[in-house]
Amino acid sequence: MTPAPVLALTTGEPAGIGPELAAMLADGMPAGGGAPDHRLVAVGDPALLAERAAAIGRALEIVELAPGQPVPPRRHGVLPVWPVPLAAPCRAGVLDPRNAGYVLETLDRAVAACRAGEAAGLVTAPLHKAVIREAGHAGFTGHTEYLRDACGAEEVVMMLATDHALHGRDPAWQGSAALRVALATTHLPLREVADAVTGERLTRLLRILDADLKRWFGVAKPRILVCGLNPHAGEGGHLGREELEVIAPTLEALRGEGLTLDGPLPADTLFTPRHLADADAVLAMYHDQGLPVLKYAGFGRAANVTLGLPLVRTSVDHGTALDLAGRGVADPGSLAVAVALAAEMARRGLRH
């Protein structure tokens, strides 16, 4: 029998809610009801995890694992840890640039484990981009780009996906599949977006999106809806010509390769049940074109996925929530979705 895949969980910004979310996830796992379908190992400072668990009233047994030591099956209230020591003492809610290197080291440790076959996937708790840049890592723009470079990937795609069960609770979304929104551009100022939406970029991203929907999500022939860049998808060139000169010709060329693409479509009407019912994913042109809709539909019950990497990577749909850290009131729902999705993707990847 194949053992349950190992997922490495980086605990993120130590002053944020990441460490306590990891504790909640371990302490909140049902004590009975069958064996879990994955094994989870946190990557971070064991003393910090124990301290934060105690602060929020969670009974947690920390098990430090030595290099090469197998990750045990999941058990209620037990959290295996690959230790990475903090660089400086940490207080909940208080950022310290001295720990920026620690955050990046947890990522490096998890990536190395995935690439060495010690882990089948990576789940990341939120980090704080500004404090990492303040610490001297001026080029740091986020998890997605850092992991792209750490893995030597030519291109990656940021995609958020809602919990599969979510839409059944909202009559407005009944009949639609899980909502998946990928981004053509990620963390860019709005004035730079139009220049970044090129035919070459869209070609690379759509090929990755199509291939990884097949590879990781089991979609045999993905149908992808593509947003226009401008209001009303340019309105025939009256509100911008990017749709006519860049987006539409690129989509037509990719259809010739066998991709199933609809668009460019006006973003203000694309995100409706009628359009989404038979779609497997949406490609939005920029961050705040697609993600507000997804987060309205499923904030706290969605996960961030990085496509185009040689490994599985998921994350939460929220930030570090410094104002909530150490209080025990943070919602672990998104992290639970991210772990469940990573486990599903990892099992599919192991079968292939």
N, C-alpha and C positions, 0 to 999 in steps of 0.2 A: 504494500500500500504506500503510495506517495505521501511523504509528510506534508503537513500544511505549510504553505509558503511563509517565509519570514519577511516582515515589513519593518523597515527602519523608520522610526519616528523622531525627527529632529525637533527639539523642544523650543526653538525660536528665541526671540528676545527674552533674556532672563528676567527683566523687570516687567514684562507683560503677562498675559494670561496663559501663554503656551505651557509653562511647567505645570500649572494647576489643571489645565485641560487634560494633559497626559495622565495626571493622578486620577482625575474624575473618570477617564476612560477605563483605567485599570480597576478602579474601585467599583465602578458601575456595571462591569460585565456580569451578567447573570451567573449565579453560582451553579446552576443546574441547566438542564435542557439540551444536553448534547455537547459534543466537542466543537470548539470554534474552528472555522475554516481557514484560519491563518494564525501565525505566531507574531507577536509584536515585541520589538525591542526599542526602548527609548535611547536617544543619543544626546547626552548632556551631562551636567554635573549632578552626581547622585545626592550630595548633601543639599543642593538647592531643591531637588525634587522632593526629598524627604521633608525639608523645612516648609515648602509651600503646601504639601499635602497636610501636614500638621496644622498649618495656619488656617486651612479651610475645613478642618475637622474630618479629614479622610484618613481612614486606617489603611496604610499602604506599606507593603513589604518591598524594599528595594533589593534587587539581586544584581550585584555587579558581575559582569561577565568578562573573563580574561580573553585575550586574543585567541581565536580558534575554538573557544568553548561553545558548544551548541546552544542555540536559543531554545529554552524549554517550551512546552505547550502552554497556552494561556490558562491562567488560573485567577479566580476572583481575588482582588486585593493584592496581586503580586505584579510588580513591574520590573522585568529584566532591563538592564542598562549597559550600554557601551559607554564607559566613562570618558568624559572630556571635562577637565577642570576649568572653572571660572578663572578669569584673569584678575578679577577684583571682586570684593564683597558686593552683594547685590541686595537692594531693597525694593520690594514690590512697588511699582508705579514710578520709580525714579531711574531715568536713563543714565548710563555711564558709558562714555565712549571707550573706556578701557576694555569693555567686554565685547566690542565689535569683532575683534579677531576670534574670540571664543565662538561667536555665532557662526562665522564662516568656517571655523574648524569643524563644527558639528556637521555642516553640510559636506565638507570634504571627506569626513569619516564615513558618512552614509553613502556618498557616491562611490567611494572606494569599495565599500562592502558590496554594493550592487554589482559593480564591475568585476569583483572577484568571485561572485557567486555566493557570497555569504547572505545576501538578502535578495529577494525577488522584486522588491519595490521600495519606493521612498515616499513617505508622507511628511509634509513640513508644516509645523505650527508657524504662526506669523512672526516675521521679523520687522524691525524698524529701519527703513531705508535711510532716513535722515541721519540717525546717529551713526550708522556705518560710514556714511559719507563724511560726517564730521570727524570721524576717527582717522581720516586720511585716505579712505578708499573712494576717491572722488568719482571714479567711473562707475561705481556700483549703482545699478538702476532697479534691481529687484531679483527675486528668486529665479524667475524664468530665464533672464539673460545670463545670470551667474551659472546656472546649471547648463545652459547651452555651451558656454565656454569651457566649463569643467569637463564636459563630456566630449568636447571637440566636435559638436554638431554644427553643420553648416547653417541650418535654419530650424527654428522651433515655432510652434503655434500655441498660443495661450487660449485655452477653452474652458469655460465654466459649464457645469452640468447640474441640473436639479436632481433631487432625490426622485427616484422612479415613482414613488407612491404619492408624491405631493399633489399632483393635479386633481386626483380624485376628491380632494377636500374642497376644491374651488369650482363651483358650477361654470364659471367663465372659461375654465380651461379643460372641461371634460372632453374626452375624445382625442386630446393631443398626446403625443408621446412625451417622454422626458425631454425637457428643453435643454439643448446644447448650443451655446453661443461661443464661437471662435472669433478672434480679433485679427484684423489685417495689420493694425498698428497697436502698440500697447501703451507704454508710458512716455508719450510725446506731448509737448505743448500743442494746442489745437492749431496754431498758425503753421506748424510744420507737417501736419497730417497730409494735406493734399499732395505735397511734393514726395511724400513717402509711399503713396499709393501708385505704384508703377506696375506695368504689365509683368515685368520679371518677378517682382515680389509676389503679386497675386498668383502667378503660375506656381511658384515654389510652395506657397502656403496651401493652395487648394489641392495640389498633389499630395502633400503631407496629410491634410485633413481627410481626404478620400482614403488614402492608404491606411491611416491609423484607425479610422472608423471601422474598417474591415479587420485590421489586426487585433485591436484591443477591445472593440465593442461588438464584434461578430456581425456587423451589418454587411450583408452580401453585396448590395449595390446601393451605396449611399446616395440619397437625394439631398443636395445642399442648396439652401436659399442664400442668395448673395445680395446684400444691401447696396443701394447706391450711396454715393458720397454726399451728394447735395440734396436739399429739400426736393421732394417729389421725384427723386432720381434724376435731377437735372432738368426736368420738364422739357424734354426734347432739345436741350441746349440753351434754353432761355435762363436757366438758373445754374449754369456751369456745364462744361463740356467734358469733364472727366469720364462720365458714363459713356458718352459717344466715342471718345478717342482712346480710352484706356480700358475701362472695365468690360464693356460689351465685347470688343474684339478679343480680349483675353479669354472670356468665357466661351466664346464661339470656338476658339482654337482648342480649348480643353475638352469641349464636347466632342471634337474630332478624335480625341484620345480615349473616349468612352466614359468620361465623367458625366454624371447627371446633375446639371446645374440650372437653377432658375434665377434669372435676374439680368441686369441689376433692377432691384425692386425698391420702391419707396419704403424707407424704414418705418414711417409712421403708420403704414397699413400692413406691413409684412408680419409684425408681431401680433397677429390675431389668430384665433383658433382655426379659422377656415384655411389660412395659408400654412399653419404649422402642423396640421393634422397628419400629413403624410411626409413631413420633413424629418430628416435625421440630424441636421445641424443647420445653423445659420452662421454665415460669415459677415460680421459687422466691420465697417471700415475703421472705426476708432473706438476707444475705450468706453466713452460715455454715450455712444450710440446704441450699443448692445447690452452692456451690463446693468444699467438701471432697470431694464425690463426683466432681465433674469432675476435680479435681486428682489424686485417687487414680487415676482412669482414664487421665489423660494429662498429668501435670505435666511441664513442659519440652517438651511437644509439643502445646501448646494456645495459642490466641491470644484476646485480649480484643478485642471489637468494640463500638463505640458506635453504636447505631441511633438514628434520628431526626434525625441531622445532615444538612445539605445536601451533605456530602462523605463520602468513605470514610475511616474511621479504625480502625486496628487497633493492638494493642499486645501486649506480652509477658504471660505469666501469672505473673510473679515480680517481686520487688523489686530494690532497688539492690545487694544483696549486698556491702556495704562490706568485709566480711572477705575476700572473694575478689578485690577490685579490684586490678589491677596485677600479678596473679600468673599470668595466662594459663590459668587452670583453669576459668573460667566456661563454661557450656554455651550455645552460640548457637542451640540447637534451637528454642526458643520464638520467638526473633526471626525465624528463617528461616521458621517457620510463619506468623507475623504478616505478613511481607513477601509470601509466596506467596498468602495469603488476600486481602490488600489488592490484589494484582495481579489476582486472579480477579474480585474485586468491581468493580475499576475497569474492567476490560475489559467486564464485563456492563453497567455504567453507561454506558460510551461507546456501546455498541450501542443503548441506549435513550435 
